[in-house]
Amino acid sequence: MTKDLFGKALLDYQNGKYSEDIITSTNISDEDTLPLPYLFRKYTEMPKLEQKALQLSKGHILDVGCGAASHALWLQEKGLNVKAIDNSKGAIEVALKRGIINAKRIPLLEETETFDTILLLMNGTGIFQELSQVSTYLKHLKSLLKSEGQILIDSSDISYMYEDEDGGMWLDLNQGYPGELDYFLSYKGEKEAPMKWLYLDFETLKTACLTVGLKCEKIMDGAHFDYLAKLY
Ligand SMILES: C[S@@+](CC[C@H](N)C(=O)[O-])C[C@H]1O[C@@H](n2cnc3c(N)ncnc32)[C@H](O)[C@@H]1O
């Protein structure tokens, strides 16, 4: 059972009670902080990949896993028609408090409306959780597309995380796909239930798209093994 610590942290920040950042770690990496202000970033503070995705967004737009809804907010301020969804109760409360007109607590697989643009940003493939679920999520996303619609999603090839200082790899190929991580989050001394979080390299995403009848095109590379893709 999730405690929605992510949502709690967003709410604290929104309500002027910011005192600590979220702490994350994974089965292959040590503790790291996720600064709360970053989740409330302005357009100029966003990575180029995200700016590009916003520039390409048109028509009826869905922001999936919106978090504090920074992307949805920019689009709404530009006069675009955007719906923001998240499965975190706290995130949706924050999105509404920030002025998002259409924000709903809906897990992606329960969304049923159709859209011209679907955004999944800040490692959008994370929501798929593990490789075995990718086709389920992609098929569902495809069913939410209007004709000529597009999915804009970012992720990274994280094989660099398995390199040691000499450039050697310690990747154990018997352990499955290297982008499948166990993700741990804590906030103000409380620990969230462990989650699965998936990073997909571009070629693996492209192959998965082909099997469900989606085309997959790389729009741009990011600064650190990351990329933005368009599925249609
Ligand atoms: C890394 S955060 C990204 C937040 C936001 N897109 C951003 O760029 O700041 C991932 C978000 O996805 C949400 N999420 C995870 N699984 C989801 C699902 N199945 N359906 C909807 N939202 C989900 C989480 O609650 C979290 O808010």
The ligand as an ORCA input file, in Angstrom:
! r2SCAN-3c Opt
* xyz 0 1
  C       8.713     11.132    -11.929
  S       7.105     11.743    -11.537
  C       6.948     12.899    -12.876
  C       6.024     14.033    -12.574
  C       5.864     15.077    -13.710
  N       5.493     14.473    -14.985
  C       7.095     15.912    -13.873
  O       7.744     15.819    -14.935
  O       7.440     16.688    -12.961
  C       6.029     10.401    -12.050
  C       4.558     10.617    -11.740
  O       3.797      9.548    -12.305
  C       2.761      9.188    -11.408
  N       2.322      7.807    -11.762
  C       2.997      6.664    -11.563
  N       2.300      5.614    -12.041
  C       1.149      6.122    -12.577
  C       0.025      5.541    -13.235
  N      -0.068      4.236    -13.442
  N      -0.970      6.361    -13.648
  C      -0.895      7.701    -13.424
  N       0.146      8.298    -12.825
  C       1.155      7.524    -12.398
  C       3.390      9.361    -10.048
  O       2.427      9.512     -9.033
  C       4.226     10.623    -10.255
  O       3.488     11.783     -9.967
*
